[in-house]
Amino acid sequence: MQAASSPVRSRGGLRHVLALTGALALLAGSAACTPGATPDAAATHVGQTVSPTTETPSQTPSETPSETPSETPSETPSQSPSPTPSAVPTTGAPTPASKPTPKPTPKPTPKPEPAPVVMLRVGDTGPKVRSLQARLRQIGWFAGDVNDRYGSKTTEAVRGFQAKRGFDPTGELDERTWDKLVSMSRRPTADELANVKPTPAEPKPGSISWDVDERCMTGRVMCVSKSTRRLTWVVDGVPQYGFDVRFGSDELPTREGVFSVYKKKVDVISNLYHTPMPYSMFFSGGQAVHYSSNFARLGYSGASHGCVNVRNKPRLVQLYNEVRIGDKVVVHW
């Protein structure tokens, strides 16, 4: 007789089978959910050995950096290369090119020249003013009788003398102006200070008034002044005689400067203007000192074409006979 199985043993065996089945299912599920698994990868069964060829590419370490840039872009600046040592400024001694430029030593400011001491000015009176006027009259800067009052006439005479010599034309007599005037004039005589008219006589060399120019003080010179409109014949600084002259117009001016006589001719007709130029003494191109009948007739209402016109024919003839080729001609203001 076959013995029947116990229900209790059957139920215990069933529970054992179910527990074993559940454990296998749990193990299989945990193997399929590992981080490196992909949906397409096959599940690993318990008791099986996985060969190297069955590993998926996602499990290789080499793929991990490829995911880093897209996941952490903010970390890129920290990976930039550090500056090379050559880019770091050195703190040692400066090179010759970087040495500071030494500051120039400031020059001392020159002290201004002291103002000239004024000896006489407008409103002053006395014998010193009279002597001043007499000396100015000797060289053609003061006209008329002298007196003891420093007025507008004396001021203008002093101002003109100062401007001529390159001084500050203040019109006041200072020491420098006085020293220059004394060197160019002589001590006034009693007759000059008293306005006594001298007896008319042939002027002696050195006794005539003329506009002195320092360039006329040496040698034989025809000294021509545009200020006084006079020509003075000077020999070794001593004036011999003089006469009135006329000059060119603003359009055709008489040239100024130092020249010399390079040609003399008695009978000359101008090639440009077809006018007579007797007793010509040429000194600058076609400009010459010569006699002018037009000047003798019309005076200063006309003008030359650039030459120095003379209206005193006898005196010019005398000068023509004395002047030599090479003698100096000075035309000045």
C-alpha positions as CSV (number, residue, x, y, z in Angstrom):
1,M,0.0,0.0,0.0
2,Q,1.4,3.3,-1.0
3,A,1.5,5.8,1.8
4,A,-0.1,9.1,1.2
5,S,2.1,12.3,1.5
6,S,1.5,14.7,4.3
7,P,-0.2,18.0,3.4
8,V,2.1,19.8,5.8
9,R,5.2,18.6,4.1
10,S,3.8,19.5,0.8
11,R,3.0,23.0,1.8
12,G,6.6,23.4,3.3
13,G,8.2,22.2,0.1
14,L,6.1,24.7,-1.9
15,R,7.2,27.6,0.3
16,H,10.8,26.6,-0.2
17,V,10.4,26.6,-3.9
18,L,8.7,30.0,-3.9
19,A,11.4,31.5,-1.7
20,L,14.2,30.2,-4.0
21,T,12.4,31.5,-7.0
22,G,12.0,35.0,-5.5
23,A,15.7,35.2,-4.6
24,L,16.7,34.3,-8.1
25,A,14.3,37.0,-9.5
26,L,15.7,39.6,-7.1
27,L,19.3,38.8,-8.1
28,A,18.5,39.1,-11.7
29,G,16.7,42.4,-11.3
30,S,19.7,43.9,-9.4
31,A,22.1,42.9,-12.1
32,A,20.0,44.6,-14.8
33,C,19.9,48.0,-12.9
34,T,23.7,48.6,-12.4
35,P,24.8,52.2,-13.5
36,G,26.9,50.9,-16.3
37,A,24.0,48.9,-17.9
38,T,22.1,50.0,-21.0
39,P,18.6,49.1,-21.9
40,D,19.9,46.8,-24.7
41,A,22.4,44.9,-22.5
42,A,21.4,41.3,-21.7
43,A,20.8,40.5,-18.0
44,T,23.4,38.5,-16.2
45,H,22.1,35.2,-14.8
46,V,23.3,33.8,-11.5
47,G,26.0,31.2,-11.9
48,Q,27.1,32.5,-15.4
49,T,30.5,34.0,-16.0
50,V,30.7,37.1,-18.1
51,S,33.4,37.1,-20.7
52,P,35.3,40.3,-21.6
53,T,33.8,40.4,-25.0
54,T,30.3,40.9,-23.5
55,E,31.2,44.1,-21.7
56,T,29.5,47.2,-23.1
57,P,31.5,50.3,-24.2
58,S,29.7,52.3,-21.5
59,Q,31.8,50.4,-18.8
60,T,35.2,51.4,-20.2
61,P,36.9,54.2,-18.2
62,S,38.1,55.9,-21.4
63,E,34.6,57.2,-22.1
64,T,34.2,59.1,-18.8
65,P,36.2,62.3,-19.9
66,S,34.1,62.6,-23.0
67,E,31.0,63.3,-20.9
68,T,32.8,65.9,-18.7
69,P,32.8,69.0,-21.0
70,S,29.1,68.8,-21.7
71,E,28.3,68.3,-18.0
72,T,30.6,70.9,-16.4
73,P,31.4,73.8,-18.8
74,S,31.9,76.2,-15.9
75,E,35.1,74.4,-14.9
76,T,36.9,75.2,-18.2
77,P,38.7,78.5,-17.0
78,S,40.3,76.6,-14.2
79,Q,42.0,74.4,-16.8
80,S,43.7,77.3,-18.7
81,P,47.5,77.2,-18.8
82,S,49.3,79.3,-16.3
83,P,51.4,82.3,-17.7
84,T,54.9,81.4,-18.7
85,P,57.8,82.8,-16.6
86,S,58.8,85.2,-19.4
87,A,55.4,87.0,-19.0
88,V,56.0,87.7,-15.3
89,P,57.6,91.2,-14.8
90,T,61.0,91.0,-13.1
91,T,61.6,93.0,-10.0
92,G,65.4,93.2,-10.3
93,A,67.6,96.2,-11.2
94,P,66.2,98.3,-14.1
95,T,67.8,97.9,-17.5
96,P,69.7,100.9,-19.1
97,A,66.6,101.6,-21.3
98,S,64.3,101.8,-18.2
99,K,66.5,104.2,-16.3
100,P,64.7,107.4,-15.5
101,T,65.8,110.4,-17.5
102,P,67.6,112.9,-15.3
103,K,65.8,116.2,-14.9
104,P,67.6,119.1,-16.5
105,T,69.1,121.5,-14.2
106,P,67.0,124.7,-14.3
107,K,68.9,127.7,-15.6
108,P,68.8,130.7,-13.4
109,T,66.5,133.4,-14.7
110,P,68.5,136.3,-15.9
111,K,68.0,139.4,-14.0
112,P,66.3,142.2,-16.0
113,E,68.6,145.1,-16.9
114,P,67.9,148.1,-14.7
115,A,66.0,150.9,-16.3
116,P,68.2,153.7,-17.7
117,V,68.5,156.7,-15.4
118,V,66.5,159.6,-16.9
119,M,68.4,162.9,-16.9
120,L,65.8,165.2,-18.5
121,R,62.1,164.9,-19.4
122,V,59.1,166.9,-20.4
123,G,58.6,169.9,-18.1
124,D,62.3,170.3,-17.1
125,T,64.0,173.6,-17.5
126,G,67.4,175.1,-17.3
127,P,70.8,175.4,-19.1
128,K,71.1,171.7,-19.5
129,V,68.0,171.6,-21.7
130,R,69.5,174.4,-23.8
131,S,72.8,172.5,-24.2
132,L,70.8,169.4,-25.3
133,Q,68.9,171.3,-27.9
134,A,72.1,172.9,-29.2
135,R,73.8,169.5,-29.6
136,L,70.7,168.0,-31.4
137,R,70.8,171.0,-33.7
138,Q,74.4,170.4,-34.6
139,I,73.5,167.0,-36.1
140,G,70.2,168.0,-37.7
141,W,67.7,166.8,-35.2
142,F,66.6,170.2,-33.8
143,A,65.6,173.2,-35.8
144,G,65.2,176.8,-34.7
145,D,66.4,178.7,-31.7
146,V,67.3,176.9,-28.5
147,N,65.7,177.6,-25.1
148,D,65.6,176.4,-21.5
149,R,62.4,174.4,-21.7
150,Y,62.0,170.7,-22.4
151,G,58.7,170.7,-24.4
152,S,57.1,168.7,-27.2
153,K,59.7,169.9,-29.8
154,T,62.6,168.7,-27.7
155,T,60.8,165.4,-27.0
156,E,60.2,164.7,-30.7
157,A,63.9,165.5,-31.5
158,V,65.1,163.1,-28.7
159,R,62.7,160.4,-29.8
160,G,63.8,160.6,-33.4
161,F,67.5,160.4,-32.4
162,Q,66.8,157.4,-30.1
163,A,64.9,155.5,-32.8
164,K,67.7,156.1,-35.3
165,R,70.3,154.6,-33.0
166,G,68.1,151.6,-32.0
167,F,67.3,152.8,-28.5
168,D,63.9,152.7,-26.9
169,P,62.2,155.9,-28.3
170,T,60.8,157.3,-25.1
171,G,61.5,160.9,-25.8
172,E,63.2,161.2,-22.4
173,L,66.9,161.9,-22.2
174,D,68.6,159.0,-20.3
175,E,72.3,158.4,-19.8
176,R,72.8,156.1,-22.8
177,T,71.1,158.6,-25.1
178,W,73.2,161.5,-23.7
179,D,76.5,159.5,-24.0
180,K,75.7,158.7,-27.7
181,L,74.8,162.3,-28.4
182,V,78.0,163.6,-26.8
183,S,80.0,161.2,-28.9
184,M,78.4,162.5,-32.1
185,S,78.5,166.3,-31.4
186,R,80.7,168.9,-29.9
187,R,80.4,171.3,-26.9
188,P,78.1,174.2,-28.0
189,T,79.7,177.6,-28.3
190,A,78.4,180.6,-26.5
191,D,77.0,181.9,-29.8
192,E,75.2,178.7,-30.3
193,L,73.6,178.8,-26.9
194,A,72.7,182.4,-27.3
195,N,71.2,181.9,-30.8
196,V,73.7,184.3,-32.4
197,K,73.6,183.9,-36.2
198,P,77.0,183.4,-37.6
199,T,78.2,185.5,-40.5
200,P,77.5,183.7,-43.7
201,A,80.7,182.2,-45.1
202,E,82.0,179.2,-47.0
203,P,81.6,176.3,-44.6
204,K,84.8,174.8,-43.5
205,P,85.3,171.0,-43.3
206,G,83.9,169.6,-40.1
207,S,81.8,172.7,-39.3
208,I,78.6,171.7,-41.1
209,S,75.6,169.9,-39.6
210,W,74.8,166.5,-41.1
211,D,73.0,163.2,-40.2
212,V,75.8,161.1,-38.9
213,D,75.9,157.4,-39.7
214,E,78.6,155.3,-38.3
215,R,79.2,153.7,-41.7
216,C,80.2,157.1,-43.0
217,M,83.0,157.7,-40.5
218,T,85.8,156.0,-42.4
219,G,87.2,156.6,-45.9
220,R,85.7,158.7,-48.7
221,V,81.9,158.5,-48.5
222,M,78.9,160.1,-50.1
223,C,76.6,159.8,-47.1
224,V,73.0,160.1,-48.2
225,S,70.3,160.6,-45.5
226,K,66.7,160.0,-46.4
227,S,65.7,161.5,-43.0
228,T,67.2,165.0,-43.7
229,R,67.2,164.6,-47.6
230,R,70.8,165.6,-47.7
231,L,74.0,164.3,-49.3
232,T,77.2,165.0,-47.3
233,W,80.6,164.4,-48.7
234,V,82.7,162.9,-45.8
235,V,86.4,162.2,-45.8
236,D,87.8,160.2,-42.9
237,G,84.8,161.1,-40.7
238,V,85.1,164.9,-41.4
239,P,82.1,166.4,-43.4
240,Q,83.3,168.6,-46.2
241,Y,80.1,170.0,-47.6
242,G,76.5,168.9,-48.5
243,F,73.4,169.7,-50.5
244,D,69.8,168.8,-50.9
245,V,68.8,165.6,-52.7
246,R,65.6,163.9,-53.8
247,F,64.8,160.1,-54.0
248,G,62.6,157.7,-55.8
249,S,58.9,157.1,-55.2
250,D,57.3,154.2,-53.3
251,E,56.9,152.3,-56.6
252,L,60.5,153.0,-57.6
253,P,62.4,153.5,-54.4
254,T,66.0,154.4,-54.0
255,R,67.8,151.4,-52.6
256,E,69.3,151.6,-49.1
257,G,72.6,150.2,-47.9
258,V,76.4,150.4,-48.5
259,F,77.6,150.6,-52.1
260,S,80.5,151.9,-54.1
261,V,80.9,154.0,-57.2
262,Y,81.6,151.7,-60.1
263,K,81.1,154.1,-63.1
264,K,81.2,157.9,-63.8
265,K,79.9,159.7,-66.8
266,V,79.2,163.3,-67.6
267,D,76.7,163.0,-70.4
268,V,74.1,160.3,-69.8
269,I,70.6,159.6,-71.2
270,S,68.4,157.1,-69.4
271,N,67.8,154.0,-71.5
272,L,64.5,153.4,-69.7
273,Y,63.0,156.8,-69.3
274,H,64.9,158.8,-72.0
275,T,65.7,161.6,-69.6
276,P,69.1,163.3,-69.2
277,M,71.3,162.3,-66.2
278,P,74.3,164.6,-66.4
279,Y,77.3,164.0,-64.0
280,S,76.2,160.5,-63.1
281,M,78.0,158.5,-60.5
282,F,76.5,155.0,-60.6
283,F,76.5,153.0,-57.4
284,S,73.7,150.3,-57.6
285,G,72.7,149.0,-61.0
286,G,71.1,151.8,-62.9
287,Q,70.8,154.1,-59.8
288,A,73.2,157.0,-59.6
289,V,73.8,160.3,-58.0
290,H,73.2,162.9,-60.8
291,Y,72.0,166.4,-61.6
292,S,68.2,166.8,-62.2
293,S,66.8,169.9,-63.9
294,N,63.3,168.6,-62.9
295,F,64.3,168.7,-59.2
296,A,65.8,172.2,-59.7
297,R,62.5,173.4,-61.2
298,L,59.8,171.5,-59.1
299,G,61.5,170.7,-55.9
300,Y,60.1,167.9,-53.7
301,S,56.7,167.9,-55.5
302,G,58.1,165.2,-57.8
303,A,60.3,162.2,-57.5
304,S,63.1,160.4,-59.3
305,H,62.9,156.9,-60.8
306,G,65.2,155.6,-58.1
307,C,68.3,157.8,-58.5
308,V,69.6,160.4,-56.1
309,N,68.7,163.7,-57.7
310,V,70.7,166.9,-57.0
311,R,69.6,170.4,-57.8
312,N,72.7,172.3,-56.9
313,K,74.7,171.9,-60.1
314,P,77.9,173.8,-59.2
315,R,78.3,171.8,-56.0
316,L,77.6,168.5,-57.8
317,V,80.2,169.3,-60.4
318,Q,82.7,169.9,-57.6
319,L,81.8,166.6,-56.0
320,Y,82.0,164.8,-59.4
321,N,85.5,166.0,-59.8
322,E,86.5,164.8,-56.3
323,V,84.8,161.4,-56.3
324,R,86.9,158.4,-57.4
325,I,85.8,155.0,-58.7
326,G,85.5,152.7,-55.6
327,D,84.5,155.5,-53.2
328,K,81.8,154.5,-50.8
329,V,78.1,155.4,-51.0
330,V,75.9,155.0,-47.9
331,V,72.1,155.5,-48.3
332,H,70.3,155.4,-44.9
333,W,67.4,156.8,-42.9
